[in-house]
Amino acid sequence: RPLRVYSKVVVAPHPLVPIRAMPVPVACSTLCLLLEFDLSTVPCRDAMPARDHGAAATMACAVTGLLAHEQVAARGRLVAEGALRDVQQEPFDDWTLSEDRPVKFDFCYELSAAASAKLCIRVLTDLRVCDGVTAVRLALHALEAVERQDEEASAIISVASFPQNPPVTDSCRRFGCIAWLVFSIVLDVILAPYRFLWRALTCQALEANTPEGWLWYHCARSYQPAEIALFATRADMYKDWQLNVDEWRKEVGLSRGFFYLLNYSPQISPGVVADLTQLNSAGGPPLDAPG
């Protein structure tokens, strides 16, 4: 029952660079993710903070096989305010900063009033060991075990809710996709001078998202840096958001489709698909084995 998800990268100064001379903090390898839950309708909420969260995390690791239990630590504690924004301001103590366990789940309970009871899980993961998606999945499985600690492990943890990506195999289709992608990129670069000449002779504006358009834009020496815009929607509007992104893609002339990454924690496998249908159905094979 997550209400909101917020993520941030914990930053720390690089040990070899003086703080005064460093204009921008350097991100470390630890990722911090926050998950907020509404506990107002959970019957056993008052007993949850005292339960063995470490045992729940160990059970989640054993049932799922996603990570060795020696690499995961978990604890439960009471906090004055359990809202996501408030837990975000909680300091990182010795337990959270310890390097003994690369993945940690900090269960923060606010139980002062039954109507506003909350749980915020602070997930900390060393990205050199485990990615954020897998760490969050383990945290959710651990929460299942905390809530239903007296039941059998196989009945508690719903592993089937998280299907795994299929293995990447060497096939003619995969080789053909790679060959076509490389050929189209090389052909696009070869034709760039001729397109530029044609548009110059016909007094047409250059297309922005082409090799000649990029070169012309950056050679002007007066270009503005890119703007990054973040969008958020309700959970039931994800498909609408996808359609808006697809319309924007067509409007700016990005004709190759969508670049995607398949999660094979802690590795990933890249791929390219032509449209939303293939993206949602994983229709295109990955371009390379996980790495």
N, C-alpha and C positions, 0 to 999 in steps of 0.2 A: 504493500500500500504506500509506495513512495509518493510524496506530494511534489517535491521539487528536487532537482539535481543541480549541483553547482560544482565546478571544478576549478582548481588553481594549481599552479606549479610553485612549489616552495623554492624561494630563491635565497642564495647565499653568496657572499663575495668570493671571488676566486682567490685561493691562497697565495698566488704569485703576483697578484696585482694590488697595489695599495688602494684603499677605499677612496682616498681623496682624488686619485687620478682616474678612477673608474666611473664613467658617466652613467653606465647602465648596469644593474645587477646581473650577474651571470646565473642562469638557472642551474640548479643541481639535478641529480637524477631521481629525486624523490617527488612523487606526484601525490597530491592530497585531494581526495574527492569527498564530498559531503552529501549524505542522503538523509532526508527528513521524512518521518512517519508520524501519522496520527494514531495515538494509542487510546483515544477516548472510548473506543468500542471494544478494546481487547480485555477480556475478563481477567487474565492473569498478569496484568501490567505491574501490579504492586510487587509481585514476587520475582519479576524478571531481573532487576538489578543485582540481586543476590545469587543468581544462578551462575554456574561455572561457564563463563564465556570462552575460556581457553579450551575446555572439553568440547564445546559446540563447534569451535573452529577446527579442532582436530577431527571431529566427526565429518565436517564438510569436506575436508581434504581427503579423508579415507574413502568416502562414498563416491566423490566425483573423480578423484585421481588427478585433479588439475595441478596440485602442488604438494610437495612433501610437508607434512605437518610440522616438521622441525623449522620450517621457514616462516611460519605464521604464528602470530601472537594476538590475543584478544583480551579485552577487559570490559567490565561494565561499571558505571559510576553514576551518581546523581549530580546534576548541575542545576543551578538556579533558573536558567533560561535554556530551553532545549530547541529553540527555533534555529533554523539554519544560519541566519545572519549572526546570531549570538554565539553559537558554537564556533563559527569562523573566527571570532575574536579570542577564543580560548588559547592560552599560551601553550607552546610545545614543551612539555616537561621531559624529564630524563627518560621516562618510558617510551615516549614517542620518538625521541632522538636517538635511542639506542640502536646500534647496528647489529645486534645479535640476531634479530629476526627482520628480514627485509620487507615483510608484509605485516601490517598491524591494523586491527579493527578496534576503534575506540567507541564503545556504545555509551552515549550520553543521554541519560533519562531525566526528563522533567515531569515529576509526578505530584507537584504541589496542589494541583486542582484536577479532579477527574475529568472535567469537561474540556480541559485544555492540555491533557497529558500528551507529551511528545517524546519521540526518540529521534536523535540525530546520530548517525553513524559516521565517524570520521575514518575514512579509509586511506591509509598511507602505504604506498608501494614503491619499492625501488625498481625503476623501469629496466634496469639491467638484469633483473631476475623475473619480474612478472609485470605484464601490461595492466593498464587500468581497468579494462573490460573484465579480464579474468579475476582481478582482485575484487571488483564490485560483485561479481557473480558469487565468489566464495563468501563475501560478507552477507549476501542475501541468504545463502544456504545456511550460514552460521546463525542468522536470525531465525530461520525456520527451526533450527535445533534448540535455540534458547526458548522460543515460545512453546515448543512441544517437547520438552526435555525428557519426559517420562516415557516416551514411545520408542519403538524400534527405529533404528537409523534409516532402514529402507522405506519405512512408512512416512518418515518426517521429511526427507529431502527429495524434492521433485526434480531429479536430474533430467528427465525427459523434457522439461520446459525449456531447456537450452540445447537445441540440436547442434552437433558439431559440423564444421565445414567438411566437405568431402576431400579425400586426399588428392593431391595434385599429381597426375600421371603424365608420362610422355605419350603424346598422341599426334596423329597427323593434323587434327583440327587445331591443336595448340600451336604446332609449328607453322601452320598456314596463317593463323592470326598474327603471330609474331612477324612472319615474312611480309604480310600485307601492311602491317603498321609501319615497319621500317621502310618499305617501298614507298608508301604514301608520303612519309616525312621527307625522304630523299627527293622524291619528285617535286614536292612542294618547294623545297629549297632551290632545286635546279630551275624551276619555272619562275622564280621570284624576279630575276632581272628582266625577263620578257614581259611579265605583268606590269612591272614598274614602267618600262618603256612605253607599253601600250597606253597606260593611263596618263603618262606625261604627254603623249602625242594627242590624245583625245581630251585632254584637260579634265580628267576625272579625278576625284579624290581617292587616295589610297585607302584600302580596307585596313582597319586598325588591327585586326587579329590575323595578320599574315606576316611572314618573315620580312618582307619589304616594309610593311607598315610599322613593325617593331623597330627596325633599323632606322627608319626615317624619324620616328618619334624620339628615340634615345639620342640620335645625332643632333637634335635641335639644342641640346644642353640647357633647355629651359623647362624641361618636363617636371611635372609635379609628382611627388611620391604617391603610391597607391593608397587608397582609403579602404580600411577594413570595416565592414559592417556586420554586426552579429544580429541574428534573428532568433526569436523564440516563439513557439506556438503551443497551443494546448495539445494534449496527447492525441485527441481525435481529429486534429487538423494536419497531421503529417503528410497525408497524400496531397492535400491542397498546397502545402508548402513545396512539395516536390514538383507539382505542376507549375507553380510560380517560378521555381528555379529553371525548369525546362524552357519556359517562355523567355526568361531572361537570357538563357544560353543561345536561343535562336535569334534573339534580338541583336546581340553583340557579335553574332557570326561564329560561334564556337561549334564547328560542324562535326568534330570527331566524336562527340558524345560525352561520356562520363568516365573518369578515372576512379577506380575503387580499390580498396584494400581488404583482403580477407584475413581474418584473425586466426593465426595458428600460434597461440601464445607460447613463448614470448616473441615469436617470429610473425611475419606477415607475408602475404603473397599479392602482388599487384595485378591489375587487369584493366581492360578498357572495353566498354560496351557502347553501342550506338544510340540507344534510347532508354527511356524509363522502363519499358516492358522488360528488356533484358536485364536492367539493373535490379529490378525487384524479383526477378526469377533466377538471378545468377546465370543468365543464359550464355554469357561469354566465358570461355575457359581462362584461368589465370595465365599470365604471361611467363611466370617463372615459379620455380619451387619456393616454398617458404624460406626466407633468409633475413 
